[in-house]
Amino acid sequence: MRIITLNLNGIRSACNKGFLPWLAGTGADIVCLQELKAQAADMQPEMLQPPGYHGYFHYAEKKGYSGVGIYSKQPADKVIIGLGHAAIDAEGRYLECQYGNLSVVSLYLPSGSSGEERQQFKFQVLALFLPHLEQLIAGGREVVICGDWNIAHQEIDLKNYKGNRKNSGFLPEERAWMTDILGRVGWVDVYRTLHPETTDECYTWWSNRGQAWAKNVGWRIDYQLATQALAQRATAVSVYKAERFSDHAPLIVDYSD
């Protein structure tokens, strides 16, 4: 089973850059998308349902903003849209598809980089999301949460960690929250399980400033976090960089059946 997660930074923009032809050749069983930046009326038929895939989406109320989606070869048995918190759900940040005993989540946590108000909203979302993460673990299902978490957990997860200690995405409170869900709560960081010490190859996002892509000054903020049993089935993980569809790169994980 191959699962891919990618922040598109606009599905229409990504499709103009060759995302759909690339997708057709990946052999992915499930693809989690973030930052659609589109409403239902903006979506072309091939975006709603690429050949061979079923499409599910949670659009933001604000036009051209946020939104998440899931493509899957098999139809979902159940689809859960949103977390049940109005302020979060208005921004289209959570979509869960269930396939038998497997739950796949496409997640887009907020960024706080635009200012203090959004950083406080981010902290609120983390606090509200934590009990849900605990419930998913306790539920007994196999679960993988794919997406843009907007947090670099450790110093090895970004190039310039010394200069970003006071910046959103690498704040002590954010990192402590991630440590908590990976420790006490019991989620497993699939990439780090297979590559515990990799640095430069792990990045999934690069700023559009200062030639960050060319110099590989990146951050690892896109993850697949899985329940213990599912994480143990991960056999390979990679970040695809041969083509660029957005300012993020696809994170690809293969799980044994």
N, C-alpha and C positions, 0 to 999 in steps of 0.2 A: 504494500500500500504506500503510495507516494502522496505526500501532502506538501503543498507549497503555500507560503504566505507572502504577500506583497502589498505595500502601501503604494497605490498607483499615482498619488498626487494628481488625481483627475482621471477618470476612466476614459474620457474622450481624448485627452492628451496622450495617455499611454497607448491607446489603440492607434493613434496617428503615428506612433513610434514603433509599431510592429508587435505590440503585446499579443494580439490574438493569433497571428501566425506562429509566434514562439510558443504560446500555450498549446497549440495543436500538436506540437512535436515533443512536449515534455513527458507524456505518458502519465500525467498526474491524475490521481483518482479524486482528489479534493483540492480546491484552490480557495484560500481565504484572501479576501480583498479588503483594503481599507482606503479611506479618503476617496470615495467615489466622486465627490464634488458634482453630483448630478441628482436630479429628480427622475421619477419614473418616466415623465414625458420626454426627458432628454435621452433616454436609453434607446439605442438602435436594437433591432431584433438579434443581431449577432452578439451584442453586449448582454442582453437579457438571457440568452440561451445559446452559447457557442456550440457548434456541432459536437454532439456526443455528451453534452453536459446539461444538467438542470441548474437553473439559477435562482438564488434566493437573496433578498436584499432588505436592508434597513436604511431608509433614506433619512437624512436630516431635514428638519422643517425649513431651515434657512437654505435658500438657493445657492448652489455652487459651493457647498460646504460639507465637510465630513462625510459620513455614510459608510456602511460596510456591506459586504456581500460574500456569498459562498457559491462556488461552482462545484458540482459533484456529478460523477458518472452515474451513480445510483440515486434515485429519488429519495428524499428524506422521509422518514416515517413521521417525524414531528418537527415543526419549526417554531422556535421561541424568539420573538422579536422584542428586544429591550430588556431592561433589568427591573422595570417596575418603579423606577424613580423618574418623575416627569422631567426634571431639568437635564438629566443624563440622556434619557430616551429622545428628547427633542433634538439632540445633536446626532442621533443615529450612530451609536458607538458599540452596540452589542447585538450579535446575531448568533443563535445556537441552532444547529441542525443535528437531529438524532437519527442514527442508523443502527437498528438493533440495540446492542448494549454500548455502542460508541456515540459519544457526543463530541461534536466539533464546533468550536466557537471562533468567530471572527471578531476581534476586539481592537478598538482604537481608543486608547486612553488619551486624555487631553494633554496638550503641551502648555507649559506655563511661561514660555519664553517671551510672550508678547507683553507681559506686565503683571503686576502684583495681583490684580483682580483675577486673572486667569490662573495664576499659581495657586491662589486660595481655592478656586474651583477645582483645580486638580487634586489638592489635598482632600477636599470634600468627596470627590469621586473615589479616591483611594480608600477612604474610610468607609464609604457605603459599599464598595465592591468587596471588601475583605470578608464580611459574613457570607457573601455569595460564594466566594472561593472556598470557604470552609464547608459550606453546604455541598458543593460539588464533590469535594473529596469524600465527605461522609456518605454520599449517595450511593456509592458502590459501583457506579458506572465507569467505564474507561472514558477518559476525557482528555482532549488536547485543546488548549487555548492558544490560538495563533494570532499574531498581530503586532501592531506598533504599540509598544508599552510606554514609549517616550521616557524610558529610564535606562541609563547605562549602569549596570549593577556594581561592577568592580573596576578597579583601575585598569585592568587589562582589556576592558570593554570600550575604551576610547583612546585616541591617540594622545590628546593633550589633557590628561587628567589633572595635572597640577593647575592649569589655568582655568579649569571649569568647576572647581570645588564649590563655588558660590553661584553657579548657573543652573537654571532649571534643566532637569534631566540627569543631573549628577549631584543634587543636593543631599546632604546627610539624611534628611527625613525620608526622601524617596528611596534611597539605597537601603535604609533600615527596613522600610516597608517590604521591599523586594527580598531582603534577607529573611524576614519573618515568614513570607509565604513559601519560600524555598526551604525553610527550616522547620519551624513549628507546624505550619499548616500542612506541609508535605508535598508540595508541587516539585517537579523535577525539570530543570533547565536542560532540554534535550541536547542542544548544541554543546554545552559545557560538559555534559556526560561523556560525549564522544571526543571532544577536544578541550580538555581541561586547562590547557596552557596556551592555546593559540591566541595571538594578538592581532597582527595586521590583517590576517585573512578573515577575521570574524566580523568586520564592520559591515553594517547593512544600510547606513545612511551617511550622506556627506552634505555639508552645507554648500549652498551655491556661491558662497563668498570665498575669496582668497585662494582660488584654485585647489579647493579641498579634495575634489575628486582626483585631479592630476597628481597631487602629492599624497593621496591616500590618507588624508587627515579625517578619519571617520569615527563613527560611533556604532556600537552594537545596541540597537534599541528595538529591534524586531526579534521576537522569540516564538518558539513553540514550547510551551510549558505543558507537561503531561502528568497524568497520574502514574504512580510507581510502576504498575504492571505494563502499561503501554510504553512508558519510557524505556523499559528494559528490552522492548522489541525494536528499538531504533537501531538500524544497521549502518546508516550512512547519512551524513549531513553536509550541505555545501551552500555557499552563497554564490549566486550566478552573476557574473560581472562582464560577460562577453558582449552583452548588449545593455543599453540603458533605456528603460521605459519611464523612469521617474528619478527623483533624488534618492530613492531607496532601491535596494537590490532584492531580488527574490531569495527567500530562505527555503531550501528544499530538504525535506527529510524523508527517508525511506524507512518503513516499519515492516518487519516480517509479519506474515499472516498467522 
